Amino acid sequence: MLNVTGIDCFYGDVQVLRDLSLSVQRGEILCLLGRNGAGKTTTLKAIMGLVPVRSGTITLDGETISTLPAHAVPKRGIGYVPQGRRLFAEMTVAENIEVGLQTRGKGEKTREKVLTLFPRLRDRYRQRAETLSGGEQQMLAMARALAVEPDALLLDEPTEGLQPSMISLIRDVVSGLKDQNVAIVLVEQRIDTVLSLADRVVFIENGVLRDEAHAADLKNNPDLIRKYVGV
């Protein structure tokens, strides 16, 4: 479904991803684990066209997307929830969701679907994004991405800084998307969240994919987590 094959990425002259390959299928959750600066966020940005791929390829259902401009990638069916949310702060909840809807020409049915997932956003519908709490902003970032009706969804630290009830809600939404056959790539530092959600885990270190394991195996043998994350 979503395949990353041997990509190299740079920030200026500094190489940050080295011959990195991974894949995720429909109805699967793949988690990227590694220390800060390992290259996890850069991997997601490369998929979204926000960081140029100097060599290698990224394909979605067989179509090469690594040569597309960044604005064209979501139109192919990839939703993205970046770390820090990156909302349009002065726009309302309604307007932020509308941005997602317009990406692939979705309408009222999709709007209702995302507002049903996050009913608090319905109560805040005419508020500016900057007036929302941190948890509400995270809901909005996810709602905007889901308004694309993605076939693949990239999540970068979706539970960062959230209270337990909000973390539980995000987990439930992600689990529900898996059941709807969405392919999900998750960057997450909460090991309990990773092990409860992920099907597979890949470990990235210094821009290189070092190892891979099934999440179920890591529950009984956390050596790889200690090695690459230090937990």
N, C-alpha and C positions, 0 to 999 in steps of 0.2 A: 504494500500500500504506500507508505511513506518510507523511502529508502535514501540514506545518506551514504555515499560511496567514495571513500578515499579523499576527503576534502582537506585542503590546506587553506587557512585564513590568516590574514595579517592585520595588525593595526599599524599602519605606516610600514616601517621596516621590521617590525617585531612580529615573528610568527607566533600565533596563539593556538591554532589547531593544526595538528600534524597527521595527515593520512587517516583521518577519523572516519569510521564507518559504523552505521547502526541502522536498524530498521524497526518499524512498528506496524502491526497489522490492525485491521478493523476489530473493534471489541477487545483491544489489548491496552494495558497501561504499562508503559516503559518509564522507569525512573532513572534519571541521571544523578549520580552521587559523586562527590569529590569535595576537596577543601576549597575555600575561597580562592578565586583566581585560577581554578583548574581548567576552565574553558566551558563550563556548563551553559552559562548565559550566552556566550558567543555562539555556541552550537545552535541554540534556538534562534538567535538573530541571523545566523547564516541561512537557516531554513526559511526565514521570513524575508530574506533579501536585504536585510539591514546591514549586513557585513558581507563584502564581496567574497565570492569563492574563487580563489586564484587557480586551483586545480581540483579535479574530482567533480562529481555530479550529485545533485539532489533531484529525486523524481517523486511524483505523486501519481499513483495509478499509471505508471509508465511514462508520464509526461515530464520532461525535464523542466524544472522550475528554477534551477540555480542561475539561469541566464535571464530571468524575468526581472523587470524593475520592481521595487518593493511594493508599490501600490497595486500591482497585478497579482501578487501572491494570494492575498485573502480572497480575491475573486475566484480562485481555483478551488476554494473550500477549506482553507486553513485559518482557524481562529487562534488568536494570540492574546494571552494575559501576561503582560510584562511585569517584571519586578518593579514595585513602586507605583503600579496601576496605570500611570500615564493617561489620566482622564483629561478631558477638556474642562478645566476647572470652572470657567465662567459660564459654561453651558449647563442647562438643566439635565436632570436625569433623563427626561423624555428625549432631549436633543442628542445626548450621548448614545442612547439606544438607537435612535434614528440613524446615526452614522453607521452603526453595524448593519442595520436593515438595508440601507441603500447600497452597501457593498455588493450584495448579490441579488438585489431587487426583491427582498422579502417584504412582507406586509403585516397586516393586523393579526393574522393567525400566529405568526412567529413572535410578534410583540407580546401577545397574550401568553404564549408558552413560557417566555423568559420571566414575565411578571408573576406567573404562577409559581415558578421556581423560587423567586425572591419577592414574596408579597410585601416586604417592607419598602421596596422600591416603588410600589404602587402608591403607598402613603406619602412618599417623598417625590412624587412624579414631577412636580413643577419647581422643586428646589434646585438651586445651583449645586453642582457636584462638590464645589469647595466647601459647602456648608454641611456635608455629610460626615458622619463619624468614620473612623478608619475601617471598621467592619462593613459599613454601608458602601463605602467607596470600593472595597474589594468585591462586594456583590455587584456593583455597577460595572466594574471592569469585566467581570465574568459575563454579566448579562450582555454587554456590548459585543463580546466575542461570540457568544452563543446566538446573537441575532444574525450572525452570518450563516447560521445552520451549518456548522463545519462538519466536514468528513474527518478532519484531523484537528486536534486541539493541543496547543502548546501552553503549558502553565509554568510560570517562573516564580517560585516561592509563594504560592497562593495563600498559605496560612501564616505567613510572617507577621508577627505582632498582633495576632488576633486572639480574642478570648476563647475559652474552650467551647462555648456554645456555637460560636461562629465557625470554629474549626470543624466541629461536627457537621454543620450545615454544608460546608464546602466539600467535605468527604462524601456526604450523601449525594450531592449533585454530581461529583466526579464519578462515583460508582454508578449512578443512574445513566450517565452518558456512555459509560462502557457497555451497559446493558442495551443501549440504543445503537451499538455497533460503531461508535466513534473511536478512532485511534487517538490515544492520548500520550503525549510526552510530558513528563512531570519532573521539574527540578524542585527538590524539597529537602530541607535539612532535618525535619522532624522524623526521626527514624521510625517511631511508632506509626506515623502516618504512611510512610513508605511501605512498611511491612504489611500494613492492613489493606493497602490499595493496590500496590504494584503486582504485576505478573512477573516481570523481569526487571533486573537492576543492572545497569552498566556503570563501571567506575572509571572516571576520567581523572587523569593526573598530568599536569603540565601539557595540556592540549592533546594528550594521547589516550585512547581508550585502552585501559590496562587489563580489565577483566570484566566478566559478566556472570550473573547467577540468577537462578529463579528465586523470587522473594521468599517462597516457602522454605527453601533450603537455608536462607540466611537467618531465619528465626531460630534454627537449631545450631547453626554454625556461623556466628557473627565475626569470624576472623577477618573476612574481607572488609567489613565495615570498620573494624578497628584499624586495619592497615591503611585504608584510603581516606577515612574520615576522622579517625582518632577518637571514636566513641566506644 
